[in-house]
């Protein structure tokens, strides 16, 4: 009966990281959506680039440069957040391995969780920077 209680306890401990995975998954959905919009906008500008006048090409060049920067930042945000999610999965797996083999792997669980939080912070910083670049390079007004 004791091993069943141990496994039940591990399942209880694993529920919090699963909720964290849900949150990171939602963030990844938003980040990939933004990256898709950036790519679509860049493709649109590239498709009309040759038909633009010289002054409009200058503005298009600036926008393409900003879009490239946004795409890199969104990609880094996605990469860091995905790595964080993978480490959260490693936390859950390590909890179960600890319960099954009876070794004290709490230090490894803590290390995985700490690295996951650092990567999630890095991903959110990249995402915040991408939003900043987007809001500071957008032009809203009459056509130029």
N, C-alpha and C positions, 0 to 999 in steps of 0.2 A: 504493500500500500504506500510505502514511503516514496518509491520512485514516481508513482503517479502524482503524488502531491508536489514533488519537485518539478515535474513537467508542467503541471497546472500553474505553479508559481512562475515558471519561466514564460509561459504563455501570457500571464498577467503582465510581466515585465516587458514583453515584446509588443504589447498593444500601444504604448506611448510612441515608440519609434515608427509604428505603422501609421499612426496619425500624422507624424512628421513627414513620412513618405507621401501621404495624400496632399499635404500642403506644398511640398516641393514639386509634386506632379502638377499641381495647379499653376504654380509659378512657371514651370517649364512650358505649359500650354500658352501662357501669356507671352513668354519670351520668344517662342517659336513663331507665334502669330505675328509679333512685331518684326521679326527677321523676315518672314514671308512678305509682309507689306513693303519693307525696305527693298527687297529684291525685286518685287513687282514694279515699284516706282523707278528703280534704276533701269530695268529693262525697258520701261515705257520711254524714259528720257533718251536712252540709247537708240530706240527705234525711230524717234523723230529728230534726232540730233542733226543729221545731214540736211534736213529741210529748214533748219533754223537760220535766222539772220545772224550776223556776227555778234551783235550786242546780246542777243538771246543765247548764243552759244557760250558767251562768257558766264552768264547766269547758270546755264546748264552745267558747265564745268564745275562751278562752285557747288551746285547741288549734288552732282555725282561724287565729288570729293567728300562732302558731308555724309552722303549715303554709304560710301565705302567705309568711312569711319564708324558709322552707326552699325553696319553689318559686322565689322570686326568686334565691336563691343558686345553686340547681341550674341555673337558666336562664343565669345569668352564667357559671357554670363551663362549660356546654355551648357558649355563644357564644365564649368565649375559646379553648377547646380546638379548636373548629371553625376559628376564624380561624388558630390556630397550624398546624393541618393544611393549610389552604390555603396558608399561607406556605411550608411544607415542600414542597408541590407546586410553588410558584414557584421554590424552590431547585433542584429537579430540572429544571424547564423551563429555567431560566437556565443551568444547567450544559450542557444540550444546545444551547441557542442560542449559548453561548460557543464550543462546539466547532464548530458549523456555520458561523458567520460569522467566526470567528477573532478576535473582539474580546476584550479583557481585561475580563471582567465579574466577576472574583473579588470585588471590593468589593461588588457588588450581591448576589452569593451570600451573602457574609458578613453584609450588612445584613438580608437576608431571614431568614437563620438566626437572627440575634440577636433580631429582632422575634418570630420564632416561639417562641423560648425564653422571652422575656418574657411572651408571651400564654399559653404553657403554664403558666408559673409562676403567673400570675394565675388561670388556670382551676383549678389545683390548690389554690390558696389559697381560692378560693370553695368548692370541693368540700370541703376540710377544714373550713371554717366551717359548711357545711351539715351535715356529720356531727356537729360540735360542738353545733349547735343541736338536732339530732335526739336526741342522747344526753342533753342537759340539759333537754329538755322532755318526755321520755317518762315515763309513769307505769306502773309495773309493780306490781301488787298487787291486793287485792280491790276490787271495784267501789265507787266512791264514791257 
